[in-house]
Amino acid sequence: MSIINPLPPPRPPTGIGRLPVARWFVLTGALIAVAFLAGVALTMVMISQVQDARPRPAIEAQIGELNAALVGVFLVLAAGGVGLIVIVRFAVLKPIAQLGEQVRQVASGDFDHRLHVDRPLELAELSSHVDSMRRRIVAAWRTAEEQAEELRRSNSELEQFAYVASHDLQEPLRKVASFTQMLEQRYGDQLDERARQYIFYAVDGAKRMQLLINDLLDFSRVGRITGAREPTDTGEALAAALENLSATVEDTGTTVTSGELPRVVGNRLQLTQLFQNLVENAVKFRSEEPPRVRVEARRAGEMWEFSCSDNGIGVEAKYADRIFLIFQRLHPRDVYPGTGIGLALCRKIVEHHGGQLWLDGDAEGPGATFRWTLPATGDDA
């Protein structure tokens, strides 16, 4: 027998529905019994009054027959009432109690317990439908457990691949790039222009492969890292991201400004990576003017909605979904370098935190505006 987590307790009934069915039958039966006894008493009083009036013998005889008939009717009604009580008790109340006990046993966690009552027809059919639903739920749950186990196994294999990618694959690439550069340094005077161009292509390919592996590792780690989500100051996360990009920001003359940024429930390292990728994306796809980036936030229910706006080349609305797909590029690599993973990584980080990331196609002004939501901490208004 398989025992799984019990279901939550049912919501308590309200109003007159708080009384069980058995008590309703008891109350109704009590009222009928009182009315029956009152009718018997009233009939006996009326018969006694007629007899005290000393009617003629023929009428008195008919009254005696009527009295006997009424006694017979009362006995039949009493027997019918007793029979109805027995029928309700054993044909309705007891099967309902049996079905209720079986349902409570299933709800307590024993999902393999069979639901079945033999009578009456309606309850037997109801128990059959409920038991069929129980079997389907258990089958779906076991299928989900098998899929979860397969997913855990797949994640374990993914972690092993990440280890191989971060160590065993990158080391040969470093050797290829290093020894190719040493070859150029040592025999450069003996090589022609085409040979040096081939060496450049080899070194550039090795470096781009290393960058791609690192980005893939970052993408695969989202949702699997052990860092807990806790109240985090997004202003500090943005400051850390700008510190990491200080050289790039200074070289390109980028200006990054922000409004008052709130505290959210999130992972500090991932939020820093989120801001860093968005600012770096704005710097990469800049226009002829010096890049200007503005980060703001506003409250939206239980979430904070952030925005990152720039004055770069922008993105056409028809590519609003494509830019978030991994390895999808809108420009040639020789024009704008990169692996095409940055925005896909940003969306994965935001979705891992329970939010959404999208391109605001209705934003005013040049450049692009990205918006995303993050859960509020609950201690602010």
Secondary structure, DSSP 8 states (H G I E B T S, - for coil): --------------GGGGS-HHHHHHHHHHHHHHHHHHHHHHHHHHHHHHHHT---HHHHHHHHHHHHHHHHHHHHHHHHHHHHHHHHIIIIIHHHHHHHHHHHHHHTT-TT------SSHHHHHHHHHHHHHHHHHHHHHHHHHHHHHHHHHHHHHHHHHHHHIIIIIHHHHHHHHHHHHHHHHHHGGG--HHHHHHHHHHHHHHHHHHHHHHHHHHHHHTTTS----EEEEHHHHHHHHHHHTHHHHHHHT-EEEE----EEEE-HHHHHHHHHHHHHHHHHT--SS--EEEEEEEEETTEEEEEEEE-SS---GGGTTGGGSTT--SS-TTTS-S-S-HHHHHHHHHHHTT--EEE-TT--SSS-EEEEEEEB-SS--
